[in-house]
Amino acid sequence: MGDTSTDIPAGRVWLITGANSGFGLALAGAALAAGDTVVAAVRRTETLAEVAGAHPGRLVPVRLDVTDHDRIAAVVADTVERYGRIDVLVNNAGRGLVGAVEEYTDRELRDHMDLHFFGPVALTRAVLPHMRERGSGAVVQMSSMGGRLSFPGIGAYSATKFALEGLSEALAAEVAGFGVKVLIVEPGSFRTSFAERGALAFATALPVYDGIVGPVREGLPEVAGKQLGDPERAAAAILAALAAERTPLRLPLGSDAVDAVLGSLEASVEELRGWESVGRSTDFDA
C-alpha cells in the first residue's frame, strides 16, 4: 500500500473488493462523492490508475486476490495501520459460472466457493476485531437474487451465494450488539460486465442439457449491456440502506430481483401450507 504512516481521514474508510468494475466501481464512486476514502482491492492495480489519479490519497488501489488468505490478513492490517480503522467492508469480487450440476467439475465448484464464500468469510473475520473494538462498522455482502432462488444453469453460483447468505444471517445476529451492521445485497440484472462472454466461466457442456442450460449459456452474453439495472442507482440504494436507522438484512435490487424474490417467497409459503400437516405429523404424541 506504500506509506503506512497513520492518516486519519474525515469520512468513512471503505475496503471494497473487485472495485475496478461493476458494483465495486459504482460503490467506490458513491463513497468518494460522499467524501469518504476507498481502499480498492483488485487483482491488477493498474486497472484503477486513472480513477486513483483523479482522487489522490482518497482512492488507494491495493493488490488482492480474495482467495489468497495470507494476503487478506496483510491488506487488512495495512489498512488499519494507515487509516486507523475500516468502517465498511464490501465483499464484491466474483464472477459467474454457467453449467448444469452434472457438468461441473470438483475443481470448478471448489474454485467458485473459494472466490464467493471462503474469501469473503476470511475478509469478514479479519475486519471484525477492529469493528468490534470501535463499536461500529458495516459488512456488505454482494450476493444476488440467485442467493435466494435458483434455476437451471446457475446452480454452482447460487450455491456459493446461498452459503454466504446463510453465514451472514447468523453473523448479523452475532455482531449487532457490537454496533456492526451486516447488509446482504441481492441484485438482479444490472448493466455491469458480469454477463459478458469474456467475464463468465462455462462448464464443459453435455449435449443432453442443451435444451435446458443452452438458453442460459447463450442468453446471458446476449443481454450484456442491455440490462435494466443501473449500477450507480444500486450504489445509492446501498448507501441509503447503510445510513438507515434499521438497515435491512437483505436488500433485493432491480425490479426483476424484487419480482423474483416475492414470487419465490409466495411459492414457498404455498408449498409449506400444502404440506404443513405432514410436517407436523412427525412429532411424538403429546
C-alpha beads as a LAMMPS data file, in Angstrom:
LAMMPS data file: protein, C-alpha beads

286 atoms
285 bonds

1 atom types
1 bond types

-500.0 500.0 xlo xhi
-500.0 500.0 ylo yhi
-500.0 500.0 zlo zhi

Masses

1 110.0

Atoms # bond

1 1 1 0.000 0.000 0.000
2 1 1 3.032 2.248 0.155
3 1 1 3.418 4.695 3.052
4 1 1 1.772 3.158 6.109
5 1 1 2.038 6.180 8.397
6 1 1 -1.317 6.742 10.063
7 1 1 -3.500 9.158 8.096
8 1 1 -6.885 9.504 9.772
9 1 1 -9.448 10.631 7.154
10 1 1 -12.506 12.704 7.984
11 1 1 -15.018 10.437 6.247
12 1 1 -15.522 6.700 6.343
13 1 1 -12.890 4.212 5.229
14 1 1 -14.144 1.596 2.781
15 1 1 -12.423 -1.625 1.761
16 1 1 -14.038 -2.804 -1.478
17 1 1 -13.026 -5.932 -3.365
18 1 1 -13.473 -6.103 -7.129
19 1 1 -13.520 -2.300 -7.131
20 1 1 -12.400 -1.818 -10.727
21 1 1 -15.743 -2.595 -12.385
22 1 1 -19.475 -3.079 -11.898
23 1 1 -20.928 -2.635 -8.441
24 1 1 -17.485 -2.299 -6.879
25 1 1 -16.574 0.676 -9.045
26 1 1 -20.026 2.235 -8.620
27 1 1 -19.785 1.916 -4.827
28 1 1 -16.285 3.381 -4.872
29 1 1 -17.594 6.351 -6.834
30 1 1 -20.519 6.856 -4.451
31 1 1 -18.224 6.658 -1.419
32 1 1 -15.817 9.176 -2.944
33 1 1 -18.707 11.519 -3.739
34 1 1 -19.729 11.288 -0.074
35 1 1 -16.264 12.446 0.983
36 1 1 -15.040 9.021 2.057
37 1 1 -11.795 7.137 1.442
38 1 1 -11.735 3.906 -0.568
39 1 1 -9.154 1.157 -0.372
40 1 1 -9.850 -0.564 -3.686
41 1 1 -8.787 -4.203 -3.627
42 1 1 -8.198 -5.611 -7.113
43 1 1 -6.031 -8.259 -8.709
44 1 1 -4.362 -5.713 -11.035
45 1 1 -3.931 -2.245 -9.551
46 1 1 -3.144 -0.682 -12.938
47 1 1 -6.831 -1.029 -13.862
48 1 1 -7.573 1.768 -11.393
49 1 1 -4.710 4.104 -12.280
50 1 1 -6.936 6.728 -13.895
51 1 1 -9.515 6.780 -11.087
52 1 1 -6.807 6.853 -8.432
53 1 1 -5.121 9.748 -10.234
54 1 1 -8.368 11.706 -10.153
55 1 1 -8.728 11.129 -6.394
56 1 1 -5.180 11.195 -4.983
57 1 1 -4.997 9.796 -1.473
58 1 1 -8.711 9.040 -1.392
59 1 1 -8.871 6.065 -3.753
60 1 1 -5.989 3.753 -2.992
61 1 1 -5.647 0.627 -5.171
62 1 1 -4.166 -2.425 -3.465
63 1 1 -3.369 -5.800 -4.957
64 1 1 -5.562 -8.580 -3.591
65 1 1 -6.789 -11.921 -4.839
66 1 1 -9.518 -12.779 -2.329
67 1 1 -8.584 -16.451 -2.469
68 1 1 -5.138 -15.579 -1.017
69 1 1 -5.837 -15.607 2.711
70 1 1 -2.322 -14.570 3.743
71 1 1 -2.625 -11.509 1.534
72 1 1 -6.065 -10.758 3.028
73 1 1 -4.531 -10.513 6.506
74 1 1 -1.802 -8.207 5.234
75 1 1 -4.185 -5.864 3.384
76 1 1 -6.496 -5.529 6.398
77 1 1 -3.561 -4.929 8.756
78 1 1 -2.009 -2.340 6.425
79 1 1 -5.327 -0.514 6.017
80 1 1 -5.925 -0.328 9.765
81 1 1 -2.341 0.795 10.353
82 1 1 -2.630 3.552 7.761
83 1 1 -6.153 4.835 8.450
84 1 1 -6.822 3.622 11.978
85 1 1 -9.986 1.773 11.014
86 1 1 -12.158 0.110 8.370
87 1 1 -15.709 1.419 8.518
88 1 1 -17.237 -0.534 5.626
89 1 1 -16.128 -3.818 4.093
90 1 1 -17.712 -4.663 0.748
91 1 1 -17.222 -8.252 -0.414
92 1 1 -17.907 -7.755 -4.103
93 1 1 -15.295 -9.660 -6.134
94 1 1 -16.717 -12.546 -8.141
95 1 1 -17.731 -13.965 -11.478
96 1 1 -20.447 -16.148 -12.994
97 1 1 -20.181 -19.865 -13.740
98 1 1 -22.733 -21.374 -16.114
99 1 1 -23.446 -25.091 -16.355
100 1 1 -25.698 -27.933 -15.278
101 1 1 -24.880 -29.600 -11.966
102 1 1 -23.727 -32.730 -13.791
103 1 1 -21.379 -30.655 -15.945
104 1 1 -19.387 -29.021 -13.137
105 1 1 -16.047 -30.481 -12.107
106 1 1 -14.991 -30.636 -8.465
107 1 1 -12.256 -28.110 -9.252
108 1 1 -14.742 -25.637 -10.739
109 1 1 -17.027 -25.964 -7.725
110 1 1 -14.213 -25.586 -5.197
111 1 1 -12.707 -22.582 -7.022
112 1 1 -16.095 -20.910 -7.169
113 1 1 -16.655 -21.496 -3.463
114 1 1 -13.182 -20.117 -2.683
115 1 1 -13.989 -16.936 -4.602
116 1 1 -17.543 -16.310 -3.373
117 1 1 -17.533 -17.870 0.096
118 1 1 -14.197 -18.655 1.734
119 1 1 -12.560 -15.434 0.507
120 1 1 -15.336 -13.115 1.732
121 1 1 -15.554 -15.018 5.020
122 1 1 -11.799 -14.640 5.563
123 1 1 -12.029 -10.905 4.896
124 1 1 -15.015 -10.596 7.213
125 1 1 -13.205 -12.416 10.021
126 1 1 -10.136 -10.218 9.501
127 1 1 -12.017 -6.909 9.855
128 1 1 -14.413 -7.868 12.650
129 1 1 -11.968 -7.481 15.574
130 1 1 -11.293 -3.886 14.520
131 1 1 -15.001 -3.109 14.066
132 1 1 -15.924 -4.703 17.398
133 1 1 -13.209 -2.742 19.182
134 1 1 -14.535 0.524 17.746
135 1 1 -18.170 -0.429 18.336
136 1 1 -19.170 0.379 14.762
137 1 1 -18.820 -0.796 11.191
138 1 1 -20.664 -2.464 8.356
139 1 1 -20.124 -5.581 6.271
140 1 1 -21.765 -5.527 2.850
141 1 1 -22.062 -8.936 1.218
142 1 1 -22.732 -8.633 -2.502
143 1 1 -24.919 -11.642 -3.171
144 1 1 -27.559 -11.941 -5.902
145 1 1 -31.197 -12.775 -6.368
146 1 1 -29.521 -16.134 -7.080
147 1 1 -28.715 -16.217 -3.370
148 1 1 -32.431 -16.592 -2.599
149 1 1 -33.592 -18.765 -5.500
150 1 1 -32.021 -20.735 -8.298
151 1 1 -32.711 -22.029 -11.778
152 1 1 -31.019 -24.335 -14.306
153 1 1 -27.519 -23.336 -15.313
154 1 1 -26.554 -21.302 -12.252
155 1 1 -26.551 -23.989 -9.555
156 1 1 -22.893 -23.507 -8.628
157 1 1 -23.189 -19.733 -8.494
158 1 1 -26.322 -19.946 -6.363
159 1 1 -24.725 -22.498 -4.057
160 1 1 -21.927 -20.073 -3.207
161 1 1 -24.356 -17.217 -2.616
162 1 1 -26.749 -19.373 -0.572
163 1 1 -23.783 -20.297 1.632
164 1 1 -22.681 -16.697 2.052
165 1 1 -26.227 -15.580 2.880
166 1 1 -26.716 -18.307 5.460
167 1 1 -23.484 -17.434 7.220
168 1 1 -24.229 -13.711 7.015
169 1 1 -27.669 -14.110 8.567
170 1 1 -26.065 -15.721 11.603
171 1 1 -23.271 -13.143 11.572
172 1 1 -25.750 -10.258 11.656
173 1 1 -27.260 -11.550 14.910
174 1 1 -23.826 -12.232 16.388
175 1 1 -22.370 -8.762 15.838
176 1 1 -25.399 -6.463 16.161
177 1 1 -24.682 -5.981 19.864
178 1 1 -21.215 -4.691 18.988
179 1 1 -22.626 -1.966 16.744
180 1 1 -21.718 -3.765 13.496
181 1 1 -24.214 -3.960 10.642
182 1 1 -24.480 -6.713 8.033
183 1 1 -26.188 -5.999 4.712
184 1 1 -26.787 -8.705 2.105
185 1 1 -27.363 -7.163 -1.326
186 1 1 -29.312 -9.237 -3.871
187 1 1 -29.125 -7.614 -7.322
188 1 1 -30.938 -8.813 -10.377
189 1 1 -29.684 -7.992 -13.877
190 1 1 -27.592 -4.841 -13.877
191 1 1 -25.588 -3.204 -16.637
192 1 1 -22.162 -4.424 -15.485
193 1 1 -19.589 -6.628 -17.192
194 1 1 -20.836 -9.696 -15.263
195 1 1 -22.756 -11.215 -18.186
196 1 1 -20.158 -10.540 -20.866
197 1 1 -18.897 -13.712 -22.505
198 1 1 -15.285 -12.961 -21.575
199 1 1 -16.226 -12.459 -17.922
200 1 1 -18.288 -15.626 -17.492
201 1 1 -16.910 -19.107 -16.891
202 1 1 -18.601 -22.059 -18.589
203 1 1 -18.587 -25.704 -17.601
204 1 1 -17.946 -28.188 -20.412
205 1 1 -21.360 -28.763 -21.957
206 1 1 -23.081 -32.138 -22.138
207 1 1 -25.405 -32.253 -25.178
208 1 1 -28.184 -33.823 -23.096
209 1 1 -28.614 -30.479 -21.280
210 1 1 -28.549 -28.245 -24.371
211 1 1 -32.291 -27.632 -24.254
212 1 1 -32.232 -26.799 -20.521
213 1 1 -28.965 -24.931 -19.933
214 1 1 -28.309 -23.834 -23.515
215 1 1 -30.670 -20.837 -23.304
216 1 1 -28.804 -19.592 -20.224
217 1 1 -25.393 -20.264 -21.764
218 1 1 -26.295 -18.234 -24.847
219 1 1 -28.755 -15.811 -23.314
220 1 1 -26.596 -14.234 -20.612
221 1 1 -23.969 -12.824 -23.004
222 1 1 -26.707 -11.616 -25.348
223 1 1 -28.207 -9.329 -22.680
224 1 1 -24.843 -7.812 -21.689
225 1 1 -25.119 -4.040 -21.897
226 1 1 -28.914 -4.159 -22.194
227 1 1 -29.868 -4.938 -18.595
228 1 1 -32.447 -2.760 -16.875
229 1 1 -30.458 -2.162 -13.682
230 1 1 -28.285 0.935 -13.203
231 1 1 -25.181 0.221 -11.037
232 1 1 -24.960 3.853 -9.874
233 1 1 -28.548 3.771 -8.619
234 1 1 -27.761 0.467 -6.921
235 1 1 -24.789 2.081 -5.168
236 1 1 -27.013 4.944 -3.980
237 1 1 -29.545 2.422 -2.648
238 1 1 -26.820 0.568 -0.742
239 1 1 -25.545 3.788 0.855
240 1 1 -29.117 4.691 1.824
241 1 1 -29.638 1.266 3.409
242 1 1 -26.421 1.589 5.404
243 1 1 -27.459 5.051 6.606
244 1 1 -30.912 3.886 7.709
245 1 1 -31.615 3.546 11.412
246 1 1 -32.806 -0.006 10.707
247 1 1 -30.607 -1.351 7.930
248 1 1 -32.316 -4.335 6.275
249 1 1 -30.612 -7.700 6.440
250 1 1 -31.385 -8.371 2.767
251 1 1 -31.814 -5.803 0.008
252 1 1 -33.035 -7.084 -3.386
253 1 1 -32.185 -4.549 -6.095
254 1 1 -33.810 -4.225 -9.505
255 1 1 -37.414 -4.829 -10.489
256 1 1 -36.554 -8.329 -11.716
257 1 1 -34.972 -9.244 -8.380
258 1 1 -37.876 -7.849 -6.355
259 1 1 -40.420 -9.717 -8.514
260 1 1 -38.416 -12.963 -8.445
261 1 1 -37.866 -12.892 -4.676
262 1 1 -41.507 -12.098 -3.965
263 1 1 -42.620 -14.878 -6.305
264 1 1 -40.248 -17.361 -4.692
265 1 1 -41.384 -16.462 -1.175
266 1 1 -45.057 -16.765 -2.130
267 1 1 -44.459 -20.137 -3.792
268 1 1 -42.552 -21.360 -0.716
269 1 1 -45.373 -20.364 1.619
270 1 1 -47.950 -22.042 -0.635
271 1 1 -45.916 -25.260 -0.760
272 1 1 -45.365 -25.265 3.005
273 1 1 -49.062 -24.757 3.689
274 1 1 -49.831 -27.689 1.410
275 1 1 -47.517 -29.971 3.365
276 1 1 -47.860 -28.385 6.802
277 1 1 -49.967 -31.196 8.243
278 1 1 -47.457 -33.806 7.089
279 1 1 -44.606 -31.876 8.649
280 1 1 -46.439 -31.541 11.947
281 1 1 -47.444 -35.228 11.948
282 1 1 -43.876 -36.363 12.601
283 1 1 -43.798 -35.165 16.247
284 1 1 -44.140 -37.622 19.147
285 1 1 -47.685 -37.742 20.548
286 1 1 -48.118 -35.277 23.406

Bonds

1 1 1 2
2 1 2 3
3 1 3 4
4 1 4 5
5 1 5 6
6 1 6 7
7 1 7 8
8 1 8 9
9 1 9 10
10 1 10 11
11 1 11 12
12 1 12 13
13 1 13 14
14 1 14 15
15 1 15 16
16 1 16 17
17 1 17 18
18 1 18 19
19 1 19 20
20 1 20 21
21 1 21 22
22 1 22 23
23 1 23 24
24 1 24 25
25 1 25 26
26 1 26 27
27 1 27 28
28 1 28 29
29 1 29 30
30 1 30 31
31 1 31 32
32 1 32 33
33 1 33 34
34 1 34 35
35 1 35 36
36 1 36 37
37 1 37 38
38 1 38 39
39 1 39 40
40 1 40 41
41 1 41 42
42 1 42 43
43 1 43 44
44 1 44 45
45 1 45 46
46 1 46 47
47 1 47 48
48 1 48 49
49 1 49 50
50 1 50 51
51 1 51 52
52 1 52 53
53 1 53 54
54 1 54 55
55 1 55 56
56 1 56 57
57 1 57 58
58 1 58 59
59 1 59 60
60 1 60 61
61 1 61 62
62 1 62 63
63 1 63 64
64 1 64 65
65 1 65 66
66 1 66 67
67 1 67 68
68 1 68 69
69 1 69 70
70 1 70 71
71 1 71 72
72 1 72 73
73 1 73 74
74 1 74 75
75 1 75 76
76 1 76 77
77 1 77 78
78 1 78 79
79 1 79 80
80 1 80 81
81 1 81 82
82 1 82 83
83 1 83 84
84 1 84 85
85 1 85 86
86 1 86 87
87 1 87 88
88 1 88 89
89 1 89 90
90 1 90 91
91 1 91 92
92 1 92 93
93 1 93 94
94 1 94 95
95 1 95 96
96 1 96 97
97 1 97 98
98 1 98 99
99 1 99 100
100 1 100 101
101 1 101 102
102 1 102 103
103 1 103 104
104 1 104 105
105 1 105 106
106 1 106 107
107 1 107 108
108 1 108 109
109 1 109 110
110 1 110 111
111 1 111 112
112 1 112 113
113 1 113 114
114 1 114 115
115 1 115 116
116 1 116 117
117 1 117 118
118 1 118 119
119 1 119 120
120 1 120 121
121 1 121 122
122 1 122 123
123 1 123 124
124 1 124 125
125 1 125 126
126 1 126 127
127 1 127 128
128 1 128 129
129 1 129 130
130 1 130 131
131 1 131 132
132 1 132 133
133 1 133 134
134 1 134 135
135 1 135 136
136 1 136 137
137 1 137 138
138 1 138 139
139 1 139 140
140 1 140 141
141 1 141 142
142 1 142 143
143 1 143 144
144 1 144 145
145 1 145 146
146 1 146 147
147 1 147 148
148 1 148 149
149 1 149 150
150 1 150 151
151 1 151 152
152 1 152 153
153 1 153 154
154 1 154 155
155 1 155 156
156 1 156 157
157 1 157 158
158 1 158 159
159 1 159 160
160 1 160 161
161 1 161 162
162 1 162 163
163 1 163 164
164 1 164 165
165 1 165 166
166 1 166 167
167 1 167 168
168 1 168 169
169 1 169 170
170 1 170 171
171 1 171 172
172 1 172 173
173 1 173 174
174 1 174 175
175 1 175 176
176 1 176 177
177 1 177 178
178 1 178 179
179 1 179 180
180 1 180 181
181 1 181 182
182 1 182 183
183 1 183 184
184 1 184 185
185 1 185 186
186 1 186 187
187 1 187 188
188 1 188 189
189 1 189 190
190 1 190 191
191 1 191 192
192 1 192 193
193 1 193 194
194 1 194 195
195 1 195 196
196 1 196 197
197 1 197 198
198 1 198 199
199 1 199 200
200 1 200 201
201 1 201 202
202 1 202 203
203 1 203 204
204 1 204 205
205 1 205 206
206 1 206 207
207 1 207 208
208 1 208 209
209 1 209 210
210 1 210 211
211 1 211 212
212 1 212 213
213 1 213 214
214 1 214 215
215 1 215 216
216 1 216 217
217 1 217 218
218 1 218 219
219 1 219 220
220 1 220 221
221 1 221 222
222 1 222 223
223 1 223 224
224 1 224 225
225 1 225 226
226 1 226 227
227 1 227 228
228 1 228 229
229 1 229 230
230 1 230 231
231 1 231 232
232 1 232 233
233 1 233 234
234 1 234 235
235 1 235 236
236 1 236 237
237 1 237 238
238 1 238 239
239 1 239 240
240 1 240 241
241 1 241 242
242 1 242 243
243 1 243 244
244 1 244 245
245 1 245 246
246 1 246 247
247 1 247 248
248 1 248 249
249 1 249 250
250 1 250 251
251 1 251 252
252 1 252 253
253 1 253 254
254 1 254 255
255 1 255 256
256 1 256 257
257 1 257 258
258 1 258 259
259 1 259 260
260 1 260 261
261 1 261 262
262 1 262 263
263 1 263 264
264 1 264 265
265 1 265 266
266 1 266 267
267 1 267 268
268 1 268 269
269 1 269 270
270 1 270 271
271 1 271 272
272 1 272 273
273 1 273 274
274 1 274 275
275 1 275 276
276 1 276 277
277 1 277 278
278 1 278 279
279 1 279 280
280 1 280 281
281 1 281 282
282 1 282 283
283 1 283 284
284 1 284 285
285 1 285 286
